[in-house]
């Protein structure tokens, strides 16, 4: 572990990709990291550097959406939990200057809060010479996410941290663990974000306290079928299981135009289409790029008909998750 005096003054910049929580079939258990086909960075950047005193700066396209929030930003909360973890191990954590470039829309269903948290933790972990084990990083990101979403859930932070399609499974000592699931290389993720905010906490309020037994059993069988289909390459079964039998029915009314968008995606040949996380963003699965483009047009046209502007991306899975950017690859490192 590096001593504080040995840290590089220029600091480091970390990127954490956007993510799709739930992936239709796995409420709070499945998550997928996103990589746009055009090579752009769909996620937040965090720059961390030693300083004379703690400071925090918010920049980027979506900074204004957070500027009125008087609570500490999640990047700051991540710093505090990281600091506690290192001090508990006998480490020294001095003052830090943090800059968050908010590139993801807030309350979007794209893992916006998770991206900020994971980028901050990844930058701190790199700055201090990788002192924490993976399980500790997962715990820190999950706990920080729980501060804003109303409870700890890992379906966004884990794929943003580790990349790929991740499933939460029972771990040792009663703690959750994760496993990467296979994903067909030809399948693309089409994402559309309508210009409306829907926080995870508000979206959870729409859910019943206890689901019905029939819905619970349908959920369990559907998720098991999806995992089996991914491991065996059963494309027909995969398509049947790319659905949400548990929470979509309760959240759909919160997103204007969602049902029309979903119908348009399926009409264009999507294997499945549902809310991305708690919404309002929507994702669909396509088998090739031409089909993906047609699906995206259908999604955006449906939102337009509902009176909402939208933006969209054609994506593959991001296999890498959070990563440190070279100084010349990030505008934050040049300031």
C-alpha positions in Angstrom: 0.0 0.0 0.0 1.4 3.4 -1.0 2.0 6.0 1.7 0.1 9.2 1.1 3.4 11.1 0.5 4.3 8.7 -2.3 1.1 9.2 -4.3 1.4 10.7 -7.8 0.4 14.4 -7.7 -1.3 14.3 -11.1 -3.8 11.7 -9.8 -5.7 9.2 -11.9 -8.8 9.2 -14.0 -11.2 6.2 -14.0 -14.1 5.4 -16.3 -17.0 3.2 -15.3 -19.5 2.1 -18.0 -23.3 2.5 -17.9 -25.2 -0.7 -17.2 -28.6 -2.4 -17.6 -29.9 -3.6 -14.2 -32.3 -6.6 -14.1 -31.8 -7.4 -17.8 -35.6 -8.2 -17.8 -35.3 -11.7 -16.2 -33.3 -11.0 -13.1 -34.7 -8.4 -10.8 -31.8 -7.2 -8.6 -29.7 -10.2 -9.7 -28.7 -9.6 -13.3 -26.7 -6.7 -14.7 -24.9 -5.9 -18.0 -22.2 -3.4 -18.8 -22.6 -1.3 -22.0 -20.1 -0.5 -24.7 -21.5 1.6 -27.6 -20.5 0.3 -31.0 -19.2 3.7 -32.1 -16.4 3.5 -29.4 -17.7 6.4 -27.3 -17.6 6.3 -23.5 -21.1 5.8 -22.1 -20.4 6.3 -18.5 -18.9 8.7 -15.9 -15.3 9.8 -15.3 -13.8 10.5 -12.0 -10.4 12.2 -11.4 -8.8 11.8 -8.0 -5.6 13.5 -6.8 -3.8 14.3 -3.6 -4.6 17.8 -2.4 -4.1 20.2 0.5 -7.7 19.6 1.6 -10.7 17.5 0.5 -12.6 19.1 -2.4 -15.2 18.0 -4.9 -16.0 19.5 -8.3 -18.9 18.5 -10.6 -18.6 19.0 -14.3 -20.1 17.4 -17.5 -23.2 17.4 -19.5 -25.4 16.3 -16.7 -23.8 18.2 -13.8 -26.6 20.7 -13.6 -29.1 17.9 -12.7 -27.1 17.3 -9.5 -26.1 20.9 -8.7 -29.0 21.6 -6.4 -28.5 18.5 -4.3 -27.2 19.6 -0.9 -26.3 16.0 0.1 -22.7 14.8 -0.4 -22.3 13.4 -3.9 -22.0 9.6 -4.2 -18.4 10.0 -5.4 -17.7 11.7 -2.0 -19.5 9.0 -0.1 -17.5 6.4 -2.0 -14.3 8.3 -0.9 -15.4 8.3 2.7 -16.1 4.5 2.7 -12.8 3.8 0.9 -11.0 6.0 3.4 -12.6 4.0 6.3 -11.6 0.7 4.8 -8.0 1.8 4.4 -7.7 3.3 7.8 -9.1 0.0 9.3 -6.2 -1.7 7.6 -3.6 0.7 9.1 -3.3 2.8 5.9 -3.1 6.6 5.6 -5.5 8.5 3.5 -4.8 12.2 3.2 -7.0 15.0 1.6 -8.1 14.4 -1.9 -9.4 16.5 -4.8 -12.2 14.7 -6.7 -13.7 15.8 -10.0 -16.7 14.0 -11.3 -17.6 14.4 -15.0 -21.2 13.4 -15.1 -21.8 12.0 -18.5 -24.8 9.8 -17.8 -28.3 11.3 -17.4 -29.5 11.2 -13.8 -32.3 8.8 -12.7 -32.2 7.3 -16.1 -32.1 3.5 -15.5 -28.6 3.3 -17.0 -26.8 2.8 -13.7 -25.9 6.5 -13.5 -25.3 6.4 -9.7 -23.4 3.1 -10.0 -21.1 4.6 -12.7 -20.2 7.5 -10.5 -19.6 5.3 -7.5 -17.6 2.7 -9.4 -15.4 5.3 -11.2 -14.6 6.9 -7.9 -13.7 3.6 -6.2 -11.6 2.5 -9.2 -9.7 5.8 -9.2 -9.0 5.5 -5.5 -8.0 1.9 -5.7 -5.5 2.7 -8.5 -4.2 5.8 -6.7 -3.4 3.9 -3.6 -1.8 0.9 -5.3 -4.7 -1.6 -5.3 -4.9 -2.2 -1.6 -8.4 -3.7 -1.4 -9.5 -7.2 -2.5 -12.2 -7.6 -5.1 -14.8 -8.7 -2.4 -14.1 -5.5 -0.5 -14.5 -3.4 -3.7 -17.9 -5.0 -4.4 -18.9 -4.4 -0.8 -17.9 -0.8 -0.9 -19.7 -0.1 -4.2 -22.8 -1.9 -3.1 -23.0 -0.1 0.2 -22.5 3.3 -1.5 -25.2 2.5 -4.0 -27.6 1.6 -1.2 -27.3 5.1 0.2 -29.3 6.4 -2.8 -31.5 3.5 -3.9 -33.0 2.6 -0.6 -31.1 -0.7 -0.2 -28.0 -2.6 -1.3 -28.3 -4.2 -4.7 -25.4 -5.2 -6.9 -27.0 -5.5 -10.4 -25.5 -2.2 -11.6 -22.3 -1.7 -9.6 -20.9 -5.2 -10.3 -21.1 -5.1 -14.1 -19.9 -1.5 -14.1 -17.0 -2.6 -12.0 -16.2 -6.0 -13.6 -17.8 -5.8 -17.1 -19.9 -8.3 -19.0 -23.2 -9.9 -17.9 -23.1 -10.6 -14.2 -25.4 -12.6 -11.9 -25.5 -12.3 -8.1 -25.2 -15.6 -6.4 -24.9 -16.8 -2.7 -21.4 -16.3 -1.4 -19.5 -17.6 1.6 -20.5 -16.3 5.0 -23.9 -15.2 3.8 -22.5 -12.4 1.7 -23.5 -12.1 -2.0 -21.0 -13.1 -4.7 -21.1 -12.7 -8.5 -20.4 -14.8 -11.5 -20.0 -13.7 -15.2 -22.4 -15.3 -17.6 -21.7 -16.1 -21.2 -23.3 -13.8 -23.8 -23.6 -14.6 -27.5 -21.1 -12.3 -29.3 -23.5 -11.5 -32.1 -26.3 -10.2 -29.8 -26.5 -6.4 -29.5 -28.2 -4.3 -26.8 -30.3 -1.4 -28.1 -30.9 1.3 -25.5 -33.2 4.3 -25.7 -33.5 6.9 -23.0 -36.6 9.2 -22.9 -36.1 12.6 -21.5 -37.7 12.0 -18.1 -36.3 11.2 -14.7 -37.4 8.2 -12.6 -35.3 7.5 -9.5 -34.7 4.0 -8.3 -36.2 4.8 -4.9 -39.4 6.2 -6.5 -39.6 3.2 -8.8 -39.3 0.8 -6.0 -42.3 2.4 -4.3 -44.5 1.1 -7.1 -43.7 -2.5 -6.2 -45.9 -4.6 -3.9 -44.4 -5.4 -0.5 -44.8 -9.1 -1.3 -45.2 -10.5 -4.8 -47.7 -13.2 -5.4 -46.6 -16.9 -5.3 -47.4 -17.4 -9.0 -45.3 -14.4 -10.0 -42.5 -15.5 -7.8 -42.4 -19.0 -9.3 -42.6 -17.6 -12.8 -39.7 -15.3 -12.0 -37.6 -18.2 -10.7 -38.2 -20.5 -13.6 -37.7 -17.7 -16.1 -34.4 -16.7 -14.6 -33.2 -20.3 -14.5 -34.3 -20.7 -18.1 -32.3 -17.7 -19.2 -29.1 -18.8 -17.4 -29.5 -22.3 -19.0 -30.1 -20.8 -22.4 -26.9 -18.7 -22.2 -24.8 -21.7 -21.2 -26.2 -24.0 -23.9 -26.7 -21.6 -26.7 -30.4 -22.2 -26.9 -31.5 -19.0 -28.7 -35.2 -20.0 -28.8 -35.3 -20.4 -25.0 -33.3 -17.2 -24.5 -35.9 -15.3 -26.4 -38.7 -16.8 -24.4 -36.9 -15.8 -21.1 -35.9 -12.2 -22.1 -39.0 -10.9 -20.2 -39.8 -9.6 -16.8 -42.7 -11.5 -15.1 -42.2 -9.8 -11.7 -41.8 -6.0 -11.7 -42.4 -4.7 -15.2 -46.2 -4.7 -14.8 -45.9 -2.4 -11.8 -43.4 0.0 -13.3 -44.6 0.2 -16.9 -47.2 2.9 -16.0 -44.5 5.2 -14.7 -42.9 5.5 -18.1 -45.0 7.3 -20.8 -44.9 5.5 -24.1 -43.2 2.3 -22.7 -45.7 -0.2 -23.9 -45.8 1.3 -27.4 -42.0 1.3 -27.4 -41.9 -2.3 -26.3 -44.4 -3.3 -29.0 -42.4 -1.5 -31.7 -39.2 -3.2 -30.7 -40.8 -6.7 -30.8 -42.4 -5.9 -34.1 -38.9 -5.0 -35.5 -37.6 -8.4 -34.5 -36.2 -7.9 -31.0 -35.6 -11.1 -29.0 -36.8 -9.2 -25.9 -37.5 -5.7 -24.7 -38.0 -4.3 -21.2 -37.2 -1.5 -18.9 -33.5 -0.9 -18.2 -33.2 -1.2 -14.5 -36.1 0.7 -12.9 -36.5 2.8 -16.1 -37.3 5.1 -17.7 -34.7 3.8 -20.2 -35.6 0.8 -22.3 -33.4 -1.9 -23.7 -34.0 -4.5 -26.4 -31.9 -7.4 -27.7 -31.1 -7.5 -31.5 -29.4 -10.2 -33.6 -27.5 -7.9 -36.0 -26.8 -4.2 -36.4 -29.3 -3.5 -39.2 -32.1 -4.9 -37.0 -30.7 -3.0 -34.0 -31.0 0.3 -35.9 -34.6 -0.5 -36.9 -35.4 -1.3 -33.3 -33.9 1.9 -32.1 -36.0 3.9 -34.5 -39.1 2.1 -33.3 -38.3 2.9 -29.7 -37.6 6.5 -30.3 -40.6 7.0 -32.5 -42.8 5.6 -29.7 -41.4 8.0 -27.2 -41.8 10.8 -29.6 -45.5 9.9 -30.0 -45.8 10.1 -26.2 -44.4 13.6 -26.3 -40.9 12.7 -25.1 -37.6 13.5 -26.8 -35.1 10.6 -26.5 -31.6 9.5 -27.3 -30.3 6.0 -28.0 -27.3 3.8 -28.4 -26.4 0.6 -30.2 -24.2 -1.4 -27.8 -22.3 -4.6 -27.2 -21.4 -5.8 -23.8 -18.5 -4.0 -22.2 -16.2 -6.9 -21.3 -13.8 -4.8 -19.1 -15.9 -2.7 -16.7 -14.1 0.1 -14.9 -10.7 1.1 -16.0 -8.0 3.7 -15.7 -7.7 6.1 -18.6 -4.4 7.4 -20.0 -3.8 11.1 -19.2 -4.1 12.1 -22.8 -7.4 10.2 -23.2 -9.3 12.2 -20.6 -10.1 15.9 -20.5 -10.2 15.8 -16.7 -6.5 14.9 -16.5 -5.5 17.9 -18.6 -7.1 20.5 -16.3 
